[in-house]
Amino acid sequence: TSFLELKNNWQSDYSVDIIHQVSMAKFVLGWYSGQLFALKEPLVYNQTNRTIYRFTWLRTFHEPVAIRLEKTDNSYTLYWKQTSGAGGYDPGELTVNSSKQLTKEQWDKLISLLKSADFWNMTTKSKDDMGNDGSQWIIEGIENGKYHVVDRWTPRNNNFQKCGQYLIELTDLKVSGSDLY
């Protein structure tokens, strides 16, 4: 239901095209699920006994990327994956599947960036950021059994973008400046 963009009074506001809203949500969820399946990523929303943050980066013409950070007790593990396709098209085959341990300081920096972005209070979608040929920046979080997802199109110069950029920097992915969109 996070991807349904319905007004609070949708049940009595007959100007709302519910069929269109449902079909758009179904399209987006199918697209994202297909990319995550190709990236061999686990479901996050049902991991109620863990703390996980995942950044899914779907650039129209570049390789799809998923970066997941998991906290288990006092251990912090970063996983990153990439496929050979394009985020706006066919995801391709898994080409990168790496992981490494992070420090508490690196974890704390991500948490600080998420707080600066007000992640847990952001709307899932934003009507202000839509377009073609850009990228979807999707950050999911689950902590203390609470799940939240935020999806933005090509964010620029804001705290949400800084969260994704920081996760990219923690990996050994080589991303040139012009490919960071």
C-alpha positions as a printed Julia matrix, in Angstrom:
181×3 Matrix{Float64}:
   0.0     0.0     0.0
   3.01    2.35    0.33
   3.07    2.88   -3.43
  -0.62    3.73   -3.74
  -0.96    7.5    -3.89
  -4.48    7.86   -2.55
  -5.87   10.87   -0.72
  -7.28   10.34    2.76
 -10.82   10.75    1.42
 -10.35    8.54   -1.64
 -13.4     6.43   -0.77
 -15.75    9.39   -1.18
 -13.75   11.51   -3.67
 -14.98   10.21   -6.99
 -12.42   12.29   -8.91
  -9.74    9.79   -7.82
  -9.01    7.23  -10.53
  -8.44    4.23   -8.28
  -7.98    1.8   -11.17
  -5.17    3.97  -12.56
  -3.55    4.3    -9.13
  -3.63    0.54   -8.56
  -2.29   -0.23  -12.04
   0.59    2.25  -11.58
   1.48    0.77   -8.18
   1.36   -2.73   -9.69
   3.66   -1.63  -12.53
   6.2    -0.02  -10.17
   6.2    -2.95   -7.74
   6.61   -5.42  -10.62
   9.54   -3.41  -12.02
  11.27   -3.09   -8.65
  10.64   -6.73   -7.72
  12.11   -7.9   -11.03
  15.25   -5.84  -10.46
  15.65   -7.08   -6.86
  15.08  -10.69   -7.97
  17.84  -10.35  -10.6
  20.08   -8.84   -7.91
  19.28  -11.89   -5.75
  18.22   -9.64   -2.91
  16.14  -10.93    0.01
  12.85   -9.44    1.13
  13.49   -6.74    3.72
  10.04   -5.77    4.97
   9.5    -9.09    6.77
  12.83   -9.19    8.66
  11.18   -8.02   11.87
  13.97   -9.23   14.18
  16.74   -7.33   12.35
  17.86   -3.81   11.53
  18.44   -3.4     7.8
  18.75   -0.5     5.4
  18.82   -1.12    1.67
  19.47    1.33   -1.13
  18.29    0.23   -4.56
  19.63    2.39   -7.36
  17.94    2.0   -10.73
  19.53    4.25  -13.34
  17.73    4.12  -16.69
  20.78    3.26  -18.82
  23.23    1.88  -16.25
  23.62   -1.28  -14.24
  21.15   -1.8   -11.38
  22.7    -1.69   -7.9
  21.52   -2.82   -4.45
  23.46   -1.9    -1.31
  22.26   -3.41    1.96
  23.57   -2.68    5.45
  22.6    -5.07    8.25
  23.18   -4.69   11.95
  23.36   -7.85   14.03
  24.2    -7.24   17.69
  27.43   -5.2    17.45
  28.28   -6.34   13.93
  27.67   -4.25   10.82
  27.8    -5.92    7.4
  27.57   -4.14    4.06
  26.45   -6.12    0.98
  26.47   -4.74   -2.53
  25.34   -6.25   -5.79
  25.17   -5.17   -9.39
  23.71   -6.71  -12.53
  24.78   -6.34  -16.16
  21.58   -4.76  -17.51
  19.98   -1.36  -17.16
  17.71   -0.15  -14.35
  15.09    1.13  -16.76
  15.06   -2.05  -18.83
  16.14   -5.66  -18.42
  18.22   -6.1   -15.24
  20.63   -8.61  -16.79
  22.72  -11.09  -14.84
  24.38  -10.69  -11.44
  27.97   -9.46  -11.99
  28.95   -8.13   -8.54
  28.16   -9.82   -5.23
  30.41   -8.48   -2.46
  30.35   -7.77    1.25
  32.51   -6.4     4.04
  32.35   -5.55    7.71
  31.86   -1.93    8.7
  32.71   -0.08   11.88
  30.21    1.32   14.37
  31.31    4.79   13.27
  30.38    4.03    9.65
  27.0     2.68   10.81
  26.44    5.74   13.0
  27.2     8.04   10.06
  24.47    6.39    7.98
  22.0     6.67   10.86
  22.92   10.36   11.22
  22.37   10.96    7.49
  19.0     9.18    7.64
  17.99   11.38   10.59
  19.07   14.5     8.69
  16.85   13.39    5.79
  14.02   12.66    8.25
  13.8     9.26    6.54
  11.23    7.69    8.86
   8.8    10.59    8.27
   9.27   11.01    4.53
   6.41   10.04    2.25
   7.04    6.94    0.18
   6.52    8.77   -3.11
   6.74   12.45   -3.99
   4.6    14.02   -6.68
   7.29   16.67   -7.21
   9.93   14.36   -8.59
   8.92   12.54  -11.7
  10.58   12.34  -15.07
  12.13   10.25  -17.76
  15.65    8.96  -18.19
  16.97    9.46  -14.7
  17.18    7.11  -11.78
  15.08    5.77   -8.95
  16.67    6.02   -5.52
  14.83    3.66   -3.18
  15.8     3.32    0.46
  14.1     0.74    2.65
  14.56    0.44    6.37
  13.4    -1.98    9.0
  14.13   -1.37   12.65
  12.34   -2.66   15.75
   9.78   -4.37   13.5
   8.88   -1.1    11.75
   9.32   -0.98    7.94
   9.49    2.11    5.76
  10.36    2.75    2.1
  11.15    6.02    0.33
  11.34    6.25   -3.46
  12.65    9.36   -5.22
  13.44   10.12   -8.84
  16.94   11.51   -9.43
  17.33   13.37   -6.11
  19.74   16.31   -6.2
  21.47   18.27   -3.47
  19.42   16.99   -0.56
  19.92   14.85    2.53
  18.14   11.85    0.99
  20.66   11.83   -1.87
  23.5    12.02    0.66
  22.31    8.74    2.22
  22.53    6.9    -1.1
  25.83    8.53   -2.02
  27.33    7.53    1.32
  26.32    3.9     0.79
  27.85    3.96   -2.71
  31.09    5.36   -1.23
  31.27    2.47    1.24
  31.45   -0.05   -1.63
  34.23   -0.6    -4.15
  31.9     0.24   -7.06
  33.55    2.59   -9.55
  31.03    5.3   -10.4
  32.16    8.34  -12.39
  30.65   11.74  -11.63
  28.48   11.78  -14.75
  27.08    8.34  -13.9
  25.98    9.47  -10.43
  22.41   10.53  -11.14
